[in-house]
């Protein structure tokens, strides 16, 4: 099993920045892809970004391209989501998740095995 703990959420004004962290523990050697998803009130959970645990491949939702950057520190078993130029539409609970093997589309929720508890991001206008 892999345990995931997100941190770094908070309240920020529009145009501001936040950096989310997701610390993994447990069977981290099995991680293949780490992803960030978000869920706004009354909406379905949606893909934000993903990164392969080895190599340099990163993936982004169109809505965050150019504003968000996903990165990882394998030595710390941590993945980050740097969020810049935030707007109120980015308000949501942000979750990290991992897959233990290659499963194709990184944006598909059902492809992920383990999830964190989420961290709230609120962007005020």
N, C-alpha and C positions, 0 to 999 in steps of 0.2 A: 504493500500500500504506500501511497504518497500522501503526505499532509501538506496543505497549502494554506498560507496565512497572508492575507493582503494587509497593507497599511498605506498611509499617505493621503487618504481622502480628507476632504474638508470643504469649507466654504470659501469661494473665491469670486472676485468680481469678473465680469465679462472682460475678455482680453488678457486675463491673468494666466498663470501657469501652475501646474501641480505635477509632482512626480509620484506615481504609485509604485509600490514594491510588492513583490510576491515571493515569499520565502518558502522553499520546498524542503521537506524533511522526509525521512523514511527511506523507501526504496528509490532514491533519486537516480540510480544508475539505469532505471528502466524508462526514464523520461525521453520521449522522442520529440514532441512538440509542446510548446507552452503557448497558451492563448489568453487573450483578454476579451471578455464579453461585458456587456452592460445591459441593464434593464431599468427603464424609466417607468414611473407609475402608470399603470394601465396599459403598458405596452409589452410586447414579447421581448425576450432576451435576444440580443443581437451581437453579432461578431464585431470586434473592434480591430484587433491586431493579433498576429501570431509570429512565432519565431521557432526555428528548428533548434534543438538543443546542441547540435553540432553543425558546423558549417555556417553560412552567412545568410541563408534565406529568411527573408521577412515578408510579411503579408499585411495588408491594411484594407479596411473598409474605405470605400470612396469618400465617405463623409468625414474621415479623419486624415486622409492623405495630405501630407505637407504640414500638418499641425501636430500630429502625434508621432512619437518614435518609440519603438520597442527595442529593448536591448537585454542582454543577460550577462551575468557574472557566474560562470560555471563553478569557480572556486567557492563562491558563497551560496551556490544553489539558489540564486535569486534572479528573477526577471523583473524588469522595470518598464514602466510606461510613462514616458515624459510627454506631458500634455501642455501644449502652448496655444495661445490665442483661443482660449476657451470661450464658449458662448452658452447661453441658457439651455440650448438644445442638447448640450453634453451632460446635463444633470441626470444622474442615474446612480444606481448601485453598480459598482464595477467588480467583476469577478475574474479571477484567474483560474485556469484549468489546464490539465495536461493529458496527453495521450501517451500510452506506453509503446506504441508502435505506429508505423505509417498507416494511415487510414484514408488517404486521399484529401478531400476538401477540408482545409483547415477552418473554414467558416461554419462547418456543420456541427451543431451542438452535440448531437448524439455520438460524434466521433471521440469525444473527450471522456476520460475515465474518472478523474478526480477533480473536485471543485473546492475552492476556498469559500469562506463565509461571506465574502463581499465587503466592500468599503464604499461609503457614501461620498459622492462628489456632487456638490451643489454650486451652480454658477448663477450668480445674481446679475440682473441687468442694470 
